[in-house]
């Protein structure tokens, strides 16, 4: 994990930053949705005081997150740590964007 991404509270939360130029858009939200569904876990994205489920691409888009936005990713459930690590990796890799 890179220095600006930290696992918090025993691996159940992670602080991440949107590093891709376009920020949160439909493809990015779709990748988060698809990745979270692979695990037996519930994943939530928080920006400030607004938290949404990764089960809804539309809800993730309502967060209105441009490049550089700090977010908290929270996961609960049997495979929470694995889900969290996979989603954090997406952020670290800029979702495959330049």
Secondary structure as a PSIPRED ss2 file (coil, helix, strand):
# PSIPRED VFORMAT (PSIPRED V4.0)

   1 X C   1.000  0.000  0.000
   2 X C   1.000  0.000  0.000
   3 X C   1.000  0.000  0.000
   4 X C   1.000  0.000  0.000
   5 X C   1.000  0.000  0.000
   6 X E   0.000  0.000  1.000
   7 X E   0.000  0.000  1.000
   8 X E   0.000  0.000  1.000
   9 X C   1.000  0.000  0.000
  10 X C   1.000  0.000  0.000
  11 X C   1.000  0.000  0.000
  12 X C   1.000  0.000  0.000
  13 X E   0.000  0.000  1.000
  14 X E   0.000  0.000  1.000
  15 X E   0.000  0.000  1.000
  16 X E   0.000  0.000  1.000
  17 X E   0.000  0.000  1.000
  18 X C   1.000  0.000  0.000
  19 X C   1.000  0.000  0.000
  20 X C   1.000  0.000  0.000
  21 X C   1.000  0.000  0.000
  22 X C   1.000  0.000  0.000
  23 X C   1.000  0.000  0.000
  24 X C   1.000  0.000  0.000
  25 X C   1.000  0.000  0.000
  26 X H   0.000  1.000  0.000
  27 X H   0.000  1.000  0.000
  28 X H   0.000  1.000  0.000
  29 X H   0.000  1.000  0.000
  30 X H   0.000  1.000  0.000
  31 X H   0.000  1.000  0.000
  32 X H   0.000  1.000  0.000
  33 X H   0.000  1.000  0.000
  34 X H   0.000  1.000  0.000
  35 X H   0.000  1.000  0.000
  36 X H   0.000  1.000  0.000
  37 X H   0.000  1.000  0.000
  38 X C   1.000  0.000  0.000
  39 X C   1.000  0.000  0.000
  40 X C   1.000  0.000  0.000
  41 X C   1.000  0.000  0.000
  42 X E   0.000  0.000  1.000
  43 X E   0.000  0.000  1.000
  44 X E   0.000  0.000  1.000
  45 X E   0.000  0.000  1.000
  46 X E   0.000  0.000  1.000
  47 X E   0.000  0.000  1.000
  48 X C   1.000  0.000  0.000
  49 X C   1.000  0.000  0.000
  50 X E   0.000  0.000  1.000
  51 X E   0.000  0.000  1.000
  52 X E   0.000  0.000  1.000
  53 X E   0.000  0.000  1.000
  54 X C   1.000  0.000  0.000
  55 X C   1.000  0.000  0.000
  56 X C   1.000  0.000  0.000
  57 X H   0.000  1.000  0.000
  58 X H   0.000  1.000  0.000
  59 X H   0.000  1.000  0.000
  60 X H   0.000  1.000  0.000
  61 X H   0.000  1.000  0.000
  62 X C   1.000  0.000  0.000
  63 X C   1.000  0.000  0.000
  64 X C   1.000  0.000  0.000
  65 X C   1.000  0.000  0.000
  66 X C   1.000  0.000  0.000
  67 X C   1.000  0.000  0.000
  68 X C   1.000  0.000  0.000
  69 X C   1.000  0.000  0.000
  70 X E   0.000  0.000  1.000
  71 X E   0.000  0.000  1.000
  72 X E   0.000  0.000  1.000
  73 X E   0.000  0.000  1.000
  74 X E   0.000  0.000  1.000
  75 X E   0.000  0.000  1.000
  76 X E   0.000  0.000  1.000
  77 X C   1.000  0.000  0.000
  78 X C   1.000  0.000  0.000
  79 X C   1.000  0.000  0.000
  80 X H   0.000  1.000  0.000
  81 X H   0.000  1.000  0.000
  82 X H   0.000  1.000  0.000
  83 X H   0.000  1.000  0.000
  84 X H   0.000  1.000  0.000
  85 X H   0.000  1.000  0.000
  86 X H   0.000  1.000  0.000
  87 X H   0.000  1.000  0.000
  88 X H   0.000  1.000  0.000
  89 X H   0.000  1.000  0.000
  90 X H   0.000  1.000  0.000
  91 X H   0.000  1.000  0.000
  92 X H   0.000  1.000  0.000
  93 X C   1.000  0.000  0.000
  94 X H   0.000  1.000  0.000
  95 X H   0.000  1.000  0.000
  96 X H   0.000  1.000  0.000
  97 X C   1.000  0.000  0.000
  98 X C   1.000  0.000  0.000
